[in-house]
Amino acid sequence: MKVAAIYTSTTPELIQMVDAYLQKHFEGEELTIMKYSDPGILKEAIESGYVTPGCARRLMDLYEKACADGAQILFNICSSVGDVAKLAKPLYEMTGVKFVRIDEDMAKAAVEAGPRIGVLATLPTTLEPTKRLIRECADRTGKKIEIIDALAEGAFGLDQEQFREKLIQTAEKIKDRIDVLVLAQGSMAYAEEAVSRALGVQVFSSIKYGTAAVKKAAESLGDLQ
């Protein structure tokens, strides 16, 4: 099985966790993880405050390169470009290439877990796409939800200990108004347990849900060895 992991950030912790979870899900099976990245996409989105047409074009170039290299599953890692991924998914699946958004199943699980959903991010460009995804999941089930967001400004790029502490400090400001908390970026996943313990609420991060969805997509292709 050839899985293309598409990155717009090369955070070592993120890449290591994605690889580890994929290897765990495909243990004993043939798996090739193909990595594609263009950090300039996220940089441009952050500087512009939104995903520009240029960002979308460069992201599509990554998808196309992965498909040309034989990828059977496109695994979109970056939540900031979630709106592009939403549009790309049905198009690629029409061509027989499975497409998995890392945060989609996480959003579904959060909606099922509680009506007051906190969304925590370190980048403003990630907040709105994540909130839209959660609302879409709620609308599909007819569930009424409230979303309370929080931005951990300055956390992006900190070391792990400082990063966790910044997330906790930010999340504490909204903890009394939420039932569950969603970590909007895959790179935040390693802080999930620490944040959950500190806040006393259920915390959702995307890597474990996204990689499980990749395994389901592979099974649906019927090509597992």
BELFEN-V129771 format. One record per residue. N is the residue number from 1. RES is the residue in one small letter. NEAR is the number of other ideal C-beta (glycine too) atoms within 12 Angstrom. D_LAST is the distance of its C-alpha to the last C-alpha in Angstrom with 2 decimals. Layout:
n=N res=RES near=NEAR d_last=D_LAST
n=N res=RES near=NEAR d_last=D_LAST
//
This chain:
n=1 res=m near=30 d_last=7.95
n=2 res=k near=31 d_last=11.65
n=3 res=v near=45 d_last=14.06
n=4 res=a near=38 d_last=17.74
n=5 res=a near=40 d_last=20.09
n=6 res=i near=47 d_last=23.53
n=7 res=y near=37 d_last=26.48
n=8 res=t near=40 d_last=30.22
n=9 res=s near=35 d_last=31.06
n=10 res=t near=24 d_last=29.89
n=11 res=t near=31 d_last=30.91
n=12 res=p near=15 d_last=29.36
n=13 res=e near=26 d_last=28.94
n=14 res=l near=38 d_last=27.06
n=15 res=i near=26 d_last=24.57
n=16 res=q near=22 d_last=24.09
n=17 res=m near=31 d_last=23.54
n=18 res=v near=42 d_last=21.04
n=19 res=d near=27 d_last=18.98
n=20 res=a near=20 d_last=19.39
n=21 res=y near=34 d_last=18.42
n=22 res=l near=38 d_last=15.26
n=23 res=q near=22 d_last=14.23
n=24 res=k near=19 d_last=15.26
n=25 res=h near=32 d_last=13.34
n=26 res=f near=29 d_last=9.98
n=27 res=e near=13 d_last=11.08
n=28 res=g near=10 d_last=8.95
n=29 res=e near=18 d_last=5.85
n=30 res=e near=16 d_last=6.10
n=31 res=l near=29 d_last=9.05
n=32 res=t near=24 d_last=12.12
n=33 res=i near=31 d_last=15.18
n=34 res=m near=28 d_last=17.76
n=35 res=k near=26 d_last=21.24
n=36 res=y near=33 d_last=24.13
n=37 res=s near=28 d_last=27.53
n=38 res=d near=30 d_last=31.08
n=39 res=p near=22 d_last=33.40
n=40 res=g near=23 d_last=36.19
n=41 res=i near=38 d_last=34.86
n=42 res=l near=35 d_last=35.49
n=43 res=k near=24 d_last=38.70
n=44 res=e near=25 d_last=40.08
n=45 res=a near=35 d_last=39.20
n=46 res=i near=27 d_last=40.95
n=47 res=e near=17 d_last=43.97
n=48 res=s near=19 d_last=44.27
n=49 res=g near=16 d_last=43.57
n=50 res=y near=23 d_last=41.05
n=51 res=v near=35 d_last=38.15
n=52 res=t near=24 d_last=40.07
n=53 res=p near=15 d_last=39.22
n=54 res=g near=21 d_last=38.54
n=55 res=c near=32 d_last=36.01
n=56 res=a near=29 d_last=34.23
n=57 res=r near=20 d_last=34.29
n=58 res=r near=29 d_last=32.88
n=59 res=l near=39 d_last=30.08
n=60 res=m near=28 d_last=29.24
n=61 res=d near=22 d_last=29.32
n=62 res=l near=37 d_last=26.57
n=63 res=y near=36 d_last=24.42
n=64 res=e near=22 d_last=25.22
n=65 res=k near=21 d_last=24.53
n=66 res=a near=35 d_last=21.03
n=67 res=c near=28 d_last=20.35
n=68 res=a near=16 d_last=21.98
n=69 res=d near=20 d_last=19.67
n=70 res=g near=17 d_last=16.58
n=71 res=a near=36 d_last=15.78
n=72 res=q near=34 d_last=13.76
n=73 res=i near=45 d_last=15.30
n=74 res=l near=44 d_last=18.84
n=75 res=f near=49 d_last=19.72
n=76 res=n near=47 d_last=23.52
n=77 res=i near=48 d_last=24.88
n=78 res=c near=48 d_last=28.63
n=79 res=s near=50 d_last=30.53
n=80 res=s near=47 d_last=33.66
n=81 res=v near=45 d_last=32.14
n=82 res=g near=41 d_last=30.88
n=83 res=d near=29 d_last=33.15
n=84 res=v near=36 d_last=31.63
n=85 res=a near=40 d_last=28.08
n=86 res=k near=26 d_last=29.32
n=87 res=l near=21 d_last=30.50
n=88 res=a near=32 d_last=27.56
n=89 res=k near=27 d_last=24.88
n=90 res=p near=14 d_last=25.88
n=91 res=l near=19 d_last=26.50
n=92 res=y near=31 d_last=23.09
n=93 res=e near=22 d_last=21.37
n=94 res=m near=11 d_last=23.63
n=95 res=t near=17 d_last=22.05
n=96 res=g near=18 d_last=18.46
n=97 res=v near=29 d_last=17.75
n=98 res=k near=35 d_last=17.21
n=99 res=f near=36 d_last=19.94
n=100 res=v near=42 d_last=20.32
n=101 res=r near=44 d_last=23.70
n=102 res=i near=50 d_last=23.61
n=103 res=d near=48 d_last=26.68
n=104 res=e near=36 d_last=26.38
n=105 res=d near=30 d_last=24.98
n=106 res=m near=43 d_last=27.35
n=107 res=a near=43 d_last=30.22
n=108 res=k near=29 d_last=29.41
n=109 res=a near=27 d_last=29.42
n=110 res=a near=42 d_last=32.68
n=111 res=v near=34 d_last=34.34
n=112 res=e near=23 d_last=33.55
n=113 res=a near=26 d_last=34.91
n=114 res=g near=27 d_last=38.36
n=115 res=p near=21 d_last=40.76
n=116 res=r near=28 d_last=42.09
n=117 res=i near=42 d_last=39.36
n=118 res=g near=44 d_last=40.07
n=119 res=v near=48 d_last=38.29
n=120 res=l near=49 d_last=38.65
n=121 res=a near=39 d_last=37.99
n=122 res=t near=38 d_last=39.26
n=123 res=l near=40 d_last=39.43
n=124 res=p near=27 d_last=41.43
n=125 res=t near=35 d_last=39.09
n=126 res=t near=45 d_last=36.36
n=127 res=l near=32 d_last=38.58
n=128 res=e near=27 d_last=39.19
n=129 res=p near=37 d_last=35.65
n=130 res=t near=49 d_last=34.45
n=131 res=k near=35 d_last=37.41
n=132 res=r near=27 d_last=36.81
n=133 res=l near=39 d_last=33.20
n=134 res=i near=45 d_last=34.43
n=135 res=r near=24 d_last=37.20
n=136 res=e near=24 d_last=34.90
n=137 res=c near=32 d_last=32.72
n=138 res=a near=26 d_last=35.98
n=139 res=d near=16 d_last=37.37
n=140 res=r near=16 d_last=34.40
n=141 res=t near=18 d_last=35.07
n=142 res=g near=9 d_last=38.85
n=143 res=k near=22 d_last=39.22
n=144 res=k near=14 d_last=42.13
n=145 res=i near=31 d_last=41.44
n=146 res=e near=22 d_last=43.39
n=147 res=i near=35 d_last=41.91
n=148 res=i near=29 d_last=43.72
n=149 res=d near=33 d_last=42.61
n=150 res=a near=36 d_last=43.44
n=151 res=l near=30 d_last=43.13
n=152 res=a near=39 d_last=42.96
n=153 res=e near=19 d_last=44.90
n=154 res=g near=16 d_last=44.70
n=155 res=a near=34 d_last=41.58
n=156 res=f near=29 d_last=39.32
n=157 res=g near=18 d_last=39.24
n=158 res=l near=22 d_last=40.69
n=159 res=d near=16 d_last=39.37
n=160 res=q near=23 d_last=37.26
n=161 res=e near=14 d_last=40.26
n=162 res=q near=18 d_last=42.45
n=163 res=f near=31 d_last=39.69
n=164 res=r near=32 d_last=39.14
n=165 res=e near=21 d_last=42.90
n=166 res=k near=31 d_last=43.39
n=167 res=l near=45 d_last=40.81
n=168 res=i near=33 d_last=42.50
n=169 res=q near=26 d_last=45.96
n=170 res=t near=33 d_last=45.02
n=171 res=a near=42 d_last=43.20
n=172 res=e near=23 d_last=46.16
n=173 res=k near=22 d_last=48.28
n=174 res=i near=30 d_last=46.42
n=175 res=k near=27 d_last=45.16
n=176 res=d near=15 d_last=47.97
n=177 res=r near=23 d_last=47.10
n=178 res=i near=33 d_last=43.38
n=179 res=d near=27 d_last=41.24
n=180 res=v near=38 d_last=37.96
n=181 res=l near=46 d_last=37.16
n=182 res=v near=51 d_last=34.45
n=183 res=l near=53 d_last=33.74
n=184 res=a near=49 d_last=33.45
n=185 res=q near=48 d_last=31.67
n=186 res=g near=47 d_last=28.36
n=187 res=s near=43 d_last=30.35
n=188 res=m near=47 d_last=32.39
n=189 res=a near=41 d_last=29.61
n=190 res=y near=32 d_last=30.57
n=191 res=a near=40 d_last=33.99
n=192 res=e near=34 d_last=32.85
n=193 res=e near=20 d_last=33.89
n=194 res=a near=24 d_last=37.15
n=195 res=v near=39 d_last=38.17
n=196 res=s near=26 d_last=37.42
n=197 res=r near=15 d_last=39.50
n=198 res=a near=22 d_last=42.32
n=199 res=l near=32 d_last=42.56
n=200 res=g near=17 d_last=41.79
n=201 res=v near=31 d_last=39.61
n=202 res=q near=27 d_last=35.93
n=203 res=v near=40 d_last=34.27
n=204 res=f near=42 d_last=31.15
n=205 res=s near=44 d_last=29.18
n=206 res=s near=48 d_last=26.34
n=207 res=i near=41 d_last=23.60
n=208 res=k near=30 d_last=22.22
n=209 res=y near=33 d_last=22.41
n=210 res=g near=45 d_last=21.03
n=211 res=t near=37 d_last=17.92
n=212 res=a near=26 d_last=17.30
n=213 res=a near=35 d_last=17.80
n=214 res=v near=46 d_last=15.20
n=215 res=k near=30 d_last=12.58
n=216 res=k near=20 d_last=14.15
n=217 res=a near=38 d_last=14.13
n=218 res=a near=30 d_last=10.40
n=219 res=e near=19 d_last=10.11
n=220 res=s near=19 d_last=12.90
n=221 res=l near=22 d_last=11.29
n=222 res=g near=12 d_last=8.83
n=223 res=d near=21 d_last=6.27
n=224 res=l near=23 d_last=3.77
n=225 res=q near=13 d_last=0.00
//
